[in-house]
Amino acid sequence: MKKMFFILITIIFAAVKLPAQDLLQSANDAYAKGDYAKAAEFYEAALKENGQSATVYYNLGNSYYKANKIAPSILNYERALLLEPGNGDIRFNLEIAKLKTVDKIEPIGEFFLTSWVRSIEDSLSTDAWSKFAITCFILLIGCLFLFFFSRKISIKKVGFYAGICLLVLTISGNIFAYNQKKSLTQRDSAIIFVPTTTIKSSPSDSGTDLFILHEGAKVKLKSKIGNWNEIETADGNVGWIKSEEITLF
């Protein structure tokens, strides 16, 4: 009876997953045939059916790029990168897509140690850093065991110094995992989705024109008032833009 129950559950589970698999196969087939617009439709449907996936976002970004839709391609590469920040292919394709944007915004320089730590943090995803931290913590317990219960001074020293290193790695892993999780939940960045927009000095059409941004530019959201968002570019320029002109990632 139990065996029949588990077989029935397996069949139901397979039936539920089948539509998403069919959508992905259809998307891959359309992409292979060069029908990038149709491939994008199938990938979008697969995301709605099966939830977020770095691979699907990446393939969706490729489809939009091939269809010469730069803003949607950058948006989906950014979404893929949030899920897999250490994926070199996603990062490379994102940089290629950015070359087709009008605005060449140079980010404000930061302290080299900050850049170095950030590059380490972006090398792994939230789950990977969590597993790393747990592994280091388990090894730390082993080192503490050696330090407290070993009778040999040399082994005690090994346990002590290794334990300090593992403690630092455990704390670092947890901080990196927290920061990656924060990036996933806050979603405070967006892509300009209109050909051209004028950034205002205040949340009003009557505000002073500050500067112009074009399709595909990335901005960070600072605050929101009604239908207006205060944004900041990577080079530190701040202003207001209408909500319908951007898409969050």
C-alpha positions as CSV (number, residue, x, y, z in Angstrom):
1,M,0.0,0.0,0.0
2,K,2.8,2.4,1.0
3,K,4.7,1.5,-2.2
4,M,1.7,2.4,-4.4
5,F,1.3,5.7,-2.5
6,F,4.9,6.7,-3.2
7,I,4.6,5.7,-6.8
8,L,1.4,7.9,-7.1
9,I,3.3,10.8,-5.4
10,T,6.2,10.4,-7.9
11,I,3.8,10.4,-10.9
12,I,2.0,13.5,-9.6
13,F,5.3,15.3,-9.0
14,A,6.6,14.4,-12.5
15,A,3.3,15.6,-14.0
16,V,3.6,19.0,-12.1
17,K,7.2,19.5,-13.3
18,L,6.6,18.4,-16.9
19,P,5.1,21.7,-18.2
20,A,8.2,23.7,-17.1
21,Q,10.5,21.1,-18.7
22,D,8.5,21.3,-21.9
23,L,8.8,25.1,-21.8
24,L,12.5,25.0,-21.4
25,Q,12.9,22.5,-24.2
26,S,10.7,24.6,-26.4
27,A,12.8,27.7,-25.5
28,N,16.1,25.9,-26.2
29,D,14.7,24.7,-29.6
30,A,13.5,28.2,-30.5
31,Y,16.9,29.6,-29.6
32,A,18.8,27.0,-31.6
33,K,16.6,27.9,-34.6
34,G,17.4,31.6,-34.2
35,D,13.8,32.6,-33.1
36,Y,15.1,34.6,-30.2
37,A,11.8,36.4,-29.5
38,K,9.9,33.1,-29.2
39,A,12.7,31.7,-27.0
40,A,12.4,34.7,-24.7
41,E,8.7,34.1,-24.4
42,F,9.2,30.4,-23.4
43,Y,12.0,31.3,-20.9
44,E,9.7,33.9,-19.3
45,A,6.9,31.4,-19.0
46,A,9.3,28.8,-17.5
47,L,10.3,31.3,-14.8
48,K,6.7,32.0,-14.0
49,E,6.0,28.2,-13.9
50,N,9.1,27.1,-12.0
51,G,10.4,30.1,-10.1
52,Q,13.8,31.8,-10.2
53,S,16.8,30.1,-11.9
54,A,20.2,31.6,-12.7
55,T,20.5,29.4,-15.8
56,V,17.1,30.4,-17.1
57,Y,17.8,34.1,-16.4
58,Y,21.1,33.7,-18.2
59,N,19.5,32.0,-21.2
60,L,16.7,34.7,-21.2
61,G,19.4,37.4,-21.2
62,N,21.1,35.7,-24.2
63,S,17.8,35.6,-26.1
64,Y,17.1,39.2,-25.5
65,Y,20.7,40.2,-26.5
66,K,20.4,38.2,-29.7
67,A,17.1,39.9,-30.4
68,N,18.9,43.3,-29.9
69,K,16.8,44.1,-26.8
70,I,19.7,45.4,-24.6
71,A,17.8,46.6,-21.5
72,P,16.0,43.3,-21.0
73,S,19.2,41.4,-21.6
74,I,21.1,43.4,-19.0
75,L,18.2,43.1,-16.5
76,N,18.2,39.3,-16.8
77,Y,22.0,39.0,-16.6
78,E,21.9,41.0,-13.4
79,R,19.1,38.8,-12.0
80,A,21.2,35.7,-12.9
81,L,24.3,37.2,-11.3
82,L,22.3,37.8,-8.0
83,L,21.7,34.1,-7.8
84,E,25.2,33.0,-9.0
85,P,27.6,35.9,-8.3
86,G,30.6,33.8,-9.0
87,N,29.5,32.7,-12.5
88,G,32.1,34.0,-15.0
89,D,30.0,33.4,-18.1
90,I,27.1,35.5,-16.7
91,R,29.5,38.4,-15.7
92,F,31.2,38.3,-19.1
93,N,28.0,38.4,-21.1
94,L,26.7,41.2,-18.9
95,E,29.8,43.3,-19.7
96,I,29.4,42.6,-23.4
97,A,25.8,43.8,-23.2
98,K,26.8,46.9,-21.4
99,L,29.1,47.8,-24.3
100,K,25.9,48.4,-26.4
101,T,24.5,51.0,-24.0
102,V,24.8,54.7,-24.6
103,D,25.8,55.7,-21.0
104,K,29.4,54.7,-20.1
105,I,29.2,55.3,-16.4
106,E,32.5,54.9,-14.5
107,P,31.9,53.9,-10.9
108,I,33.5,55.9,-8.1
109,G,36.8,54.4,-7.2
110,E,36.9,52.5,-3.9
111,F,39.7,51.5,-1.5
112,F,41.6,48.5,-3.0
113,L,41.0,46.4,0.1
114,T,37.2,47.0,-0.2
115,S,37.3,45.9,-3.9
116,W,39.4,42.8,-2.9
117,V,36.9,41.7,-0.2
118,R,34.0,42.4,-2.5
119,S,35.5,40.2,-5.2
120,I,35.9,37.4,-2.7
121,E,32.4,37.8,-1.5
122,D,31.1,37.7,-5.1
123,S,33.0,34.5,-5.8
124,L,30.3,32.3,-4.2
125,S,26.5,32.4,-3.8
126,T,24.5,32.6,-0.5
127,D,24.1,28.9,-0.2
128,A,27.8,28.2,-1.0
129,W,29.0,30.7,1.7
130,S,26.5,29.1,4.2
131,K,27.9,25.7,3.5
132,F,31.5,27.0,3.7
133,A,30.7,28.6,7.1
134,I,29.1,25.4,8.5
135,T,32.1,23.3,7.3
136,C,34.5,25.7,9.0
137,F,32.5,25.6,12.2
138,I,32.6,21.8,12.3
139,L,36.3,21.8,11.7
140,L,36.6,24.5,14.5
141,I,34.9,22.2,16.9
142,G,37.5,19.5,16.0
143,C,40.3,21.9,16.6
144,L,38.8,22.8,20.0
145,F,38.7,19.1,20.8
146,L,42.4,18.7,20.0
147,F,43.3,21.8,22.0
148,F,41.4,20.8,25.2
149,F,41.9,17.0,25.2
150,S,45.2,16.3,23.5
151,R,48.2,15.7,25.8
152,K,50.8,16.7,23.3
153,I,51.8,20.4,23.3
154,S,52.5,20.3,19.6
155,I,49.0,19.1,18.8
156,K,47.5,21.7,21.2
157,K,49.4,24.4,19.3
158,V,48.1,23.1,16.0
159,G,44.5,23.0,17.4
160,F,44.8,26.5,18.8
161,Y,46.2,28.3,15.7
162,A,44.1,26.3,13.3
163,G,41.0,27.1,15.5
164,I,41.7,30.8,15.3
165,C,42.0,30.6,11.5
166,L,38.8,28.6,11.2
167,L,37.0,31.0,13.6
168,V,37.9,33.9,11.3
169,L,36.8,31.9,8.2
170,T,33.5,30.9,9.9
171,I,32.7,34.6,10.8
172,S,33.7,35.7,7.3
173,G,31.6,33.0,5.7
174,N,28.5,34.1,7.7
175,I,29.1,37.8,6.9
176,F,29.4,37.0,3.2
177,A,26.3,34.8,3.2
178,Y,24.4,37.5,5.0
179,N,25.5,40.2,2.5
180,Q,24.5,38.0,-0.5
181,K,21.2,37.2,1.1
182,K,20.6,40.9,1.7
183,S,21.3,41.6,-2.0
184,L,18.7,39.0,-3.0
185,T,16.0,40.3,-0.6
186,Q,16.5,44.1,-0.9
187,R,16.4,44.4,-4.7
188,D,17.4,48.1,-4.6
189,S,18.8,48.3,-8.1
190,A,17.1,48.8,-11.4
191,I,17.6,49.1,-15.2
192,I,16.4,52.1,-17.3
193,F,13.7,50.7,-19.6
194,V,13.0,53.7,-21.8
195,P,15.1,54.9,-24.7
196,T,15.9,58.3,-23.0
197,T,14.9,59.8,-19.7
198,T,15.7,63.1,-18.0
199,I,16.6,62.9,-14.3
200,K,14.9,65.6,-12.2
201,S,16.1,67.4,-9.1
202,S,12.8,66.7,-7.4
203,P,9.9,64.2,-7.6
204,S,8.0,66.4,-10.0
205,D,7.8,67.1,-13.8
206,S,8.5,70.7,-12.9
207,G,11.8,69.8,-11.2
208,T,15.1,71.0,-12.7
209,D,16.6,68.8,-15.4
210,L,19.9,67.3,-14.0
211,F,21.1,64.8,-16.5
212,I,20.0,62.3,-19.1
213,L,20.1,58.5,-18.9
214,H,19.5,56.0,-21.7
215,E,18.1,52.5,-22.0
216,G,20.1,49.8,-20.2
217,A,21.7,52.1,-17.6
218,K,21.9,50.7,-14.1
219,V,20.8,52.7,-11.1
220,K,20.5,52.2,-7.4
221,L,17.2,53.2,-5.6
222,K,17.5,55.4,-2.6
223,S,13.9,56.4,-1.8
224,K,10.4,56.6,-3.2
225,I,7.7,59.2,-3.2
226,G,4.5,58.4,-5.0
227,N,5.3,57.5,-8.6
228,W,8.8,58.9,-8.3
229,N,12.1,57.1,-7.3
230,E,15.2,58.8,-6.1
231,I,18.1,57.1,-7.9
232,E,21.9,57.2,-7.8
233,T,24.2,56.2,-10.6
234,A,27.5,54.4,-10.1
235,D,29.4,57.7,-10.5
236,G,27.5,59.3,-7.7
237,N,24.9,61.4,-9.6
238,V,21.6,61.6,-7.7
239,G,18.1,62.5,-9.0
240,W,14.5,61.5,-9.5
241,I,12.9,59.3,-12.1
242,K,9.3,58.0,-12.7
243,S,8.7,54.4,-11.6
244,E,7.4,53.3,-15.0
245,E,10.7,54.1,-16.6
246,I,12.7,51.5,-14.6
247,T,12.5,47.8,-13.9
248,L,13.8,46.4,-10.6
249,F,16.1,43.3,-10.5
